[in-house]
Amino acid sequence: MSKVYYTGRRLFDGRRCLEDFAMLTEEGRILAVGPQAETACPADARRCPLEGVVTPGLLDCHVHLVSSDLAEEEPISHREMARLVCQGLRNANLLLSAGVVACRDLGSVRGCSLGIRDAIDQGIVQGPKVLAAGLSISVTAGHGGSIALQCDGPDEMRRGVRTVIRDGADVVKLMASGGVNSPGFCLMDLRVLRPPQQVIHRTSQIVGNQYQIPGIYLGSRFFSPFSKHTGS
């Protein structure tokens, strides 16, 4: 029986609140929503009463499911990597439990959010839909630490972008300037930021991370409307 007829006291559909609502779904797709008096229950549907307030799922456009204070070049033991992956799976499950049905992971330790994304897509574990960057891209002494691939100069930047796309990134994250946990400001220059745009084209989405006025200027030039952590 794939059809389910949900009922409850209150539902918010993004525009209006419905009292004493009914919602009919089939294989996870919503077929009808409305007042119970106006929404019929098919004979082949399973009835399911709901408590509380029903709302649309939430989208979180910037998460780090797996992060660490380690520097990019520091080794990670197999034991610690296993613990970090389990931490990422737990974080994904917590997001889903909080009502987040999709998220965008913009950098993870050794890029392992790509594997977490795959495990969720394959039904191995439960979690929200994940769009993952894997490793973000930074410069030497730049922002990101263990969640970033360090690239200096236009040629290395092209290679870095091609590497994360090859690894299966849904989105490319560029650390255009330093951040709260960076050893310095380390602003990317224009020569470095142009190659990613040339490589990516329509393959992946590009997102920028920038602080302070010079970084914000770069964000407005290269990343709008996908600038993250913009602040002075």
C-alpha positions as CSV (number, residue, x, y, z in Angstrom):
1,M,0.0,0.0,0.0
2,S,1.9,3.0,-1.3
3,K,-0.7,5.7,-0.6
4,V,-0.8,7.4,2.8
5,Y,-3.5,9.7,4.1
6,Y,-2.0,12.0,6.8
7,T,-4.3,14.0,9.1
8,G,-3.5,16.5,11.9
9,R,-4.5,19.7,13.6
10,R,-2.3,22.2,11.9
11,L,-0.1,22.4,8.7
12,F,1.9,25.3,7.3
13,D,2.6,24.9,3.6
14,G,4.9,27.9,3.2
15,R,2.1,30.4,2.5
16,R,-0.8,29.6,4.7
17,C,-1.8,27.7,7.9
18,L,-4.4,24.9,7.6
19,E,-6.4,23.7,10.5
20,D,-7.6,20.1,10.7
21,F,-5.7,19.3,7.5
22,A,-5.3,16.2,5.3
23,M,-2.4,15.3,3.1
24,L,-2.4,12.5,0.6
25,T,1.0,11.0,-0.6
26,E,2.1,8.2,-2.9
27,E,5.6,6.8,-2.7
28,G,6.9,9.9,-1.0
29,R,5.2,12.4,-3.4
30,I,2.4,14.8,-2.2
31,L,-0.7,14.3,-4.3
32,A,-3.1,16.6,-2.4
33,V,-3.2,18.9,0.7
34,G,-6.2,20.7,2.1
35,P,-8.9,20.7,4.8
36,Q,-10.0,17.2,5.8
37,A,-13.6,18.0,4.8
38,E,-12.4,18.8,1.2
39,T,-9.6,16.1,0.8
40,A,-11.0,12.6,0.3
41,C,-9.2,9.5,1.6
42,P,-8.9,6.8,-1.2
43,A,-10.0,3.3,-0.2
44,D,-6.5,2.0,-0.9
45,A,-4.7,4.6,1.3
46,R,-3.3,3.9,4.8
47,R,-4.4,6.4,7.4
48,C,-1.7,8.1,9.5
49,P,-2.5,10.7,12.2
50,L,0.2,13.3,12.9
51,E,0.9,15.3,16.1
52,G,2.3,18.9,16.3
53,V,2.6,21.3,13.4
54,V,3.6,20.0,10.0
55,T,5.8,22.2,7.9
56,P,7.8,21.9,4.7
57,G,11.3,20.5,5.1
58,L,14.2,22.9,5.7
59,L,17.2,23.5,3.5
60,D,20.6,24.3,5.0
61,C,22.9,25.8,2.3
62,H,26.1,25.8,4.4
63,V,27.2,22.9,6.6
64,H,30.4,21.0,7.4
65,L,29.3,17.5,8.4
66,V,32.9,16.5,9.1
67,S,35.4,19.1,10.4
68,S,38.5,19.1,12.5
69,D,41.1,21.5,13.9
70,L,43.9,19.6,12.1
71,A,46.0,21.4,9.5
72,E,45.8,20.2,5.9
73,E,49.2,18.5,5.9
74,E,48.7,16.7,9.3
75,P,48.3,12.9,9.1
76,I,45.1,11.3,10.3
77,S,45.1,7.8,11.7
78,H,42.6,5.2,10.4
79,R,41.1,5.1,13.9
80,E,40.5,8.9,14.0
81,M,39.2,8.9,10.4
82,A,36.6,6.3,11.3
83,R,35.5,8.4,14.3
84,L,35.2,11.5,12.1
85,V,33.1,9.6,9.6
86,C,30.8,8.4,12.3
87,Q,30.6,12.0,13.6
88,G,29.6,13.1,10.1
89,L,26.9,10.4,9.9
90,R,25.5,11.5,13.3
91,N,25.5,15.1,12.2
92,A,23.6,14.2,9.0
93,N,21.0,12.3,11.1
94,L,20.6,15.2,13.5
95,L,19.9,17.5,10.6
96,L,17.2,15.2,9.3
97,S,15.7,14.9,12.8
98,A,15.6,18.7,13.1
99,G,13.6,18.9,9.8
100,V,16.4,19.6,7.4
101,V,15.7,17.6,4.3
102,A,18.6,18.8,2.1
103,C,21.9,20.5,2.8
104,R,25.0,21.7,1.1
105,D,28.3,20.5,2.6
106,L,31.0,23.0,1.7
107,G,34.2,21.2,2.9
108,S,35.0,18.2,4.9
109,V,38.1,16.4,6.3
110,R,39.8,14.6,3.4
111,G,36.6,15.2,1.4
112,C,34.7,12.3,3.2
113,S,31.4,14.1,2.9
114,L,31.3,12.7,-0.6
115,G,31.1,9.2,0.9
116,I,28.5,10.2,3.4
117,R,26.4,11.7,0.5
118,D,26.8,8.4,-1.4
119,A,25.8,6.3,1.6
120,I,22.6,8.3,2.1
121,D,21.8,8.2,-1.6
122,Q,22.2,4.4,-1.6
123,G,19.9,4.0,1.4
124,I,22.7,2.6,3.6
125,V,22.1,5.3,6.3
126,Q,19.4,7.9,6.9
127,G,20.1,11.6,6.3
128,P,19.1,14.6,4.3
129,K,19.9,15.0,0.6
130,V,23.5,16.1,0.6
131,L,25.2,18.3,-2.1
132,A,28.9,17.9,-1.3
133,A,32.0,19.8,-2.2
134,G,34.3,17.2,-0.8
135,L,37.5,19.3,-0.2
136,S,37.2,23.0,-0.5
137,I,40.0,24.9,-2.3
138,S,42.3,27.4,-0.5
139,V,45.9,28.8,-0.8
140,T,48.9,28.0,1.3
141,A,48.4,29.4,4.9
142,G,44.8,30.1,3.8
143,H,41.4,29.3,5.3
144,G,40.2,25.7,5.7
145,G,42.9,23.6,7.2
146,S,42.0,19.9,6.9
147,I,38.9,20.5,4.9
148,A,40.8,22.3,2.1
149,L,43.1,21.5,-0.8
150,Q,45.9,24.1,-1.0
151,C,46.5,25.5,-4.4
152,D,48.9,28.4,-5.4
153,G,48.9,30.1,-8.7
154,P,46.6,29.7,-11.8
155,D,47.9,26.3,-12.9
156,E,47.5,24.7,-9.4
157,M,44.1,26.2,-9.1
158,R,42.9,24.6,-12.4
159,R,44.3,21.3,-11.3
160,G,42.6,21.6,-7.9
161,V,39.2,22.4,-9.4
162,R,39.6,19.5,-11.9
163,T,40.5,17.2,-9.0
164,V,37.5,17.9,-6.8
165,I,35.2,17.7,-9.9
166,R,36.8,14.3,-10.8
167,D,36.2,13.1,-7.2
168,G,32.5,13.8,-7.6
169,A,31.9,17.3,-6.1
170,D,28.4,18.7,-6.6
171,V,29.7,22.2,-5.9
172,V,33.2,23.8,-5.9
173,K,34.0,25.8,-2.7
174,L,36.8,28.5,-3.0
175,M,38.3,30.1,0.1
176,A,38.8,33.5,-1.5
177,S,40.2,35.0,1.8
178,G,41.1,34.1,5.3
179,G,38.5,33.3,8.0
180,V,38.0,33.0,11.7
181,N,40.4,30.0,12.0
182,S,43.0,31.1,9.5
183,P,46.7,31.8,10.2
184,G,46.4,35.0,8.1
185,F,44.2,36.9,5.7
186,C,45.7,35.3,2.5
187,L,43.5,36.9,-0.2
188,M,43.3,35.1,-3.5
189,D,44.2,37.3,-6.5
190,L,42.3,37.8,-9.7
191,R,44.8,35.6,-11.7
192,V,44.0,32.7,-9.4
193,L,40.2,33.1,-9.4
194,R,39.7,33.2,-13.1
195,P,40.9,29.6,-13.9
196,P,38.1,28.0,-11.7
197,Q,35.5,29.8,-13.8
198,Q,37.1,28.6,-17.0
199,V,37.2,25.0,-15.8
200,I,33.8,24.7,-14.2
201,H,31.5,26.2,-16.8
202,R,28.3,24.3,-16.3
203,T,29.8,21.2,-14.6
204,S,29.4,22.3,-11.0
205,Q,28.2,25.2,-8.9
206,I,30.9,27.6,-7.5
207,V,30.7,29.1,-4.0
208,G,33.0,31.6,-2.4
209,N,34.0,32.2,1.1
210,Q,35.3,35.7,1.9
211,Y,35.8,38.2,4.8
212,Q,36.6,41.9,5.0
213,I,36.3,44.5,2.2
214,P,38.9,43.1,-0.3
215,G,37.4,39.7,0.1
216,I,33.8,41.0,-0.3
217,Y,34.9,42.8,-3.5
218,L,36.2,39.5,-4.9
219,G,33.0,37.8,-3.9
220,S,30.9,40.4,-5.8
221,R,33.1,39.9,-8.9
222,F,33.3,36.1,-9.0
223,F,30.8,34.4,-6.7
224,S,27.6,36.4,-6.6
225,P,24.9,35.2,-5.8
226,F,26.7,32.3,-4.2
227,S,28.9,34.2,-1.6
228,K,29.2,32.7,1.8
229,H,30.4,34.1,5.1
230,T,30.5,37.6,3.7
231,G,31.4,40.1,6.4
232,S,33.8,42.9,7.3
